[in-house]
Amino acid sequence: MESALYLIPVTLGQTPYEKVLPPYNHDIITGIKHFIVENVRSACKFLSRVDKCVRTENLVFYELSEHTRKNSIQDYLDPLVNGQPMGLISEAGCPGVADPGADIIEIAHKKGLKVVPLVGPSSILMALMASGFSGQNFAFNGYLPVKTPEREAKLRQLENRARKEGQTQIFIETPYRNRQMMQSILAVCSPSTKVCVAAGITCPEEYVKTKTAAEWKKTKLPEIDRVPAVFLLYK
């Protein structure tokens, strides 16, 4: 197996591993002994789902979360420097995208180490695919401000950019604030602005709908208070 930092996508929710990840990923994952992970417990659960024969107690984990100091991860890649393959695992979806893993990937490039992205689900990309909005010109904006006035000001800014530049605006929210986000969108957006809600991507409760803001106001809002969702705006 080639020595590299393998970027290992994780299933979204409890989606069966076989539904969204190719067999090649299994072969790579089972050949790695050193993993950089956002959360050790959830990473162990994922690895056990990939292969029930995986003995997580025999693996080495290096935790990298949003709370990890950047100066404390400089030595995480020592096994790779010494010729051993390593894996980077996010909480869900693709490492390095809306994820603290980007920091370790940057270090790998600075050290001249090989980085290999594996195929897997990205809720951001899949939401864009299903929205019907421009896939030629788009921007991912991460989380918007929590407080209502700041959030609505940001939404106006994103709507304006979508209209002037023809650029799809993508953003996410913590599930328990999804309803507040939807209410803010409908409060500030022009009636003709297109809004897509993509929730529970790849999961049994998957919900993807695109409507104008005016149409959304006439529609019963989806029950997505506990479901990871991606929101998209377009002209």
QUINORFEN-V581419 format. One record per residue. N is the residue number from 1. RES is the residue in one letter. SS is DSSP state (H for helix, E for strand, C for the rest). PHI is phi as a letter, one per 40 degrees, with the letter a starting at -180 (999 if undefined). D_LAST is the distance of its C-alpha to the last C-alpha in Angstrom with 1 decimal. Layout:
<<N:RES:SS:PHI:D_LAST> <N:RES:SS:PHI:D_LAST>>
This chain:
<<1:M:C:999:47.4> <2:E:C:c:45.8> <3:S:C:c:45.6> <4:A:C:a:42.0> <5:L:E:c:39.5> <6:Y:E:c:37.7> <7:L:E:c:34.2> <8:I:E:b:34.5> <9:P:C:c:31.5> <10:V:E:b:32.3> <11:T:C:d:31.4> <12:L:C:c:28.8> <13:G:C:g:30.8> <14:Q:C:c:33.9> <15:T:C:d:32.6> <16:P:C:d:35.7> <17:Y:H:d:36.1> <18:E:H:c:36.8> <19:K:H:c:33.5> <20:V:H:b:31.3> <21:L:C:b:33.7> <22:P:C:c:35.9> <23:P:H:d:39.7> <24:Y:H:d:39.7> <25:N:H:c:38.2> <26:H:H:d:41.2> <27:D:H:c:43.6> <28:I:H:c:42.1> <29:I:H:d:41.9> <30:T:C:c:45.5> <31:G:C:c:46.8> <32:I:C:b:45.5> <33:K:C:b:47.6> <34:H:E:b:45.7> <35:F:E:b:42.2> <36:I:E:b:39.9> <37:V:E:b:38.1> <38:E:C:c:35.9> <39:N:C:a:38.2> <40:V:H:c:41.6> <41:R:H:c:42.0> <42:S:H:c:38.7> <43:A:H:c:39.2> <44:C:H:c:42.7> <45:K:H:c:41.3> <46:F:H:c:38.9> <47:L:H:c:41.7> <48:S:H:c:43.9> <49:R:H:c:41.4> <50:V:H:c:41.1> <51:D:C:a:44.9> <52:K:C:c:47.4> <53:C:C:c:50.0> <54:V:C:c:48.2> <55:R:C:b:50.5> <56:T:H:c:48.2> <57:E:H:c:51.3> <58:N:H:c:52.1> <59:L:C:b:48.8> <60:V:E:b:48.0> <61:F:E:b:44.8> <62:Y:E:b:43.3> <63:E:E:c:40.9> <64:L:C:b:37.8> <65:S:C:b:35.5> <66:E:C:c:33.4> <67:H:C:c:36.7> <68:T:C:c:38.7> <69:R:C:c:39.7> <70:K:H:c:38.7> <71:N:H:c:42.3> <72:S:H:c:43.7> <73:I:C:b:42.0> <74:Q:C:c:43.5> <75:D:C:c:46.2> <76:Y:C:d:44.1> <77:L:C:c:44.1> <78:D:H:d:47.9> <79:P:H:d:48.5> <80:L:H:c:46.1> <81:V:H:d:47.9> <82:N:C:c:51.1> <83:G:C:g:49.8> <84:Q:C:c:48.6> <85:P:C:c:45.1> <86:M:E:b:42.8> <87:G:E:b:39.7> <88:L:E:b:36.7> <89:I:E:b:35.4> <90:S:C:c:32.5> <91:E:C:c:32.3> <92:A:C:a:29.7> <93:G:E:g:27.7> <94:C:C:c:27.9> <95:P:C:c:30.0> <96:G:C:g:28.6> <97:V:C:b:25.0> <98:A:C:f:24.3> <99:D:C:a:28.1> <100:P:C:c:31.1> <101:G:C:c:32.5> <102:A:H:d:30.9> <103:D:H:c:33.8> <104:I:H:c:36.4> <105:I:H:c:34.7> <106:E:H:c:34.7> <107:I:H:c:38.4> <108:A:H:d:39.1> <109:H:H:c:37.7> <110:K:H:c:39.7> <111:K:C:c:42.8> <112:G:C:g:42.2> <113:L:C:c:41.9> <114:K:C:c:40.1> <115:V:E:b:36.9> <116:V:E:b:35.9> <117:P:E:c:32.6> <118:L:C:c:33.3> <119:V:C:c:31.0> <120:G:C:i:29.5> <121:P:C:c:26.6> <122:S:C:b:23.7> <123:S:H:c:21.5> <124:I:H:c:18.7> <125:L:H:c:18.8> <126:M:H:c:19.5> <127:A:H:c:16.6> <128:L:H:c:14.3> <129:M:H:d:16.4> <130:A:H:c:16.1> <131:S:H:c:12.5> <132:G:C:g:11.5> <133:F:C:c:8.8> <134:S:C:c:9.7> <135:G:C:b:13.2> <136:Q:C:c:14.0> <137:N:C:a:12.2> <138:F:E:a:11.9> <139:A:E:b:13.7> <140:F:E:b:15.9> <141:N:E:b:16.7> <142:G:E:g:19.5> <143:Y:E:c:20.6> <144:L:C:c:19.3> <145:P:C:d:22.0> <146:V:C:c:24.2> <147:K:C:c:25.0> <148:T:H:d:22.7> <149:P:H:d:22.4> <150:E:H:c:21.6> <151:R:H:c:19.2> <152:E:H:c:17.2> <153:A:H:c:17.4> <154:K:H:c:16.0> <155:L:H:c:13.1> <156:R:H:c:12.3> <157:Q:H:c:12.8> <158:L:H:c:10.4> <159:E:H:c:7.5> <160:N:H:c:8.7> <161:R:H:c:9.0> <162:A:H:c:5.6> <163:R:H:c:4.8> <164:K:H:c:8.4> <165:E:H:b:9.1> <166:G:C:g:6.5> <167:Q:C:b:8.1> <168:T:E:c:8.0> <169:Q:E:b:9.7> <170:I:E:b:12.8> <171:F:E:a:15.5> <172:I:E:b:18.6> <173:E:E:a:21.1> <174:T:C:c:24.8> <175:P:H:d:25.2> <176:Y:H:c:27.2> <177:R:H:b:24.3> <178:N:H:c:21.6> <179:R:H:c:22.0> <180:Q:H:c:21.9> <181:M:H:c:18.6> <182:M:H:c:17.1> <183:Q:H:c:18.7> <184:S:H:c:17.3> <185:I:H:d:13.7> <186:L:H:c:14.4> <187:A:H:c:16.4> <188:V:H:b:14.0> <189:C:C:c:10.4> <190:S:C:c:9.4> <191:P:C:d:10.5> <192:S:C:c:7.5> <193:T:C:c:5.2> <194:K:E:c:6.0> <195:V:E:b:9.0> <196:C:E:b:11.5> <197:V:E:b:15.1> <198:A:E:b:17.5> <199:A:E:b:21.0> <200:G:C:f:24.4> <201:I:C:d:23.4> <202:T:C:g:26.6> <203:C:C:c:28.5> <204:P:C:d:30.0> <205:E:C:c:27.7> <206:E:C:d:24.5> <207:Y:E:a:21.5> <208:V:E:b:18.1> <209:K:E:b:15.8> <210:T:E:b:12.1> <211:K:E:a:11.4> <212:T:E:c:9.3> <213:A:H:d:10.7> <214:A:H:c:13.1> <215:E:H:c:14.4> <216:W:H:c:15.0> <217:K:H:c:17.1> <218:K:C:c:19.2> <219:T:C:b:19.7> <220:K:C:c:22.4> <221:L:C:c:21.0> <222:P:C:c:22.2> <223:E:C:c:25.3> <224:I:C:b:24.0> <225:D:C:c:26.1> <226:R:C:b:28.2> <227:V:C:b:25.9> <228:P:C:d:24.1> <229:A:E:b:20.4> <230:V:E:b:17.2> <231:F:E:b:14.0> <232:L:E:b:10.5> <233:L:E:b:7.1> <234:Y:E:a:3.8> <235:K:C:c:0.0>>
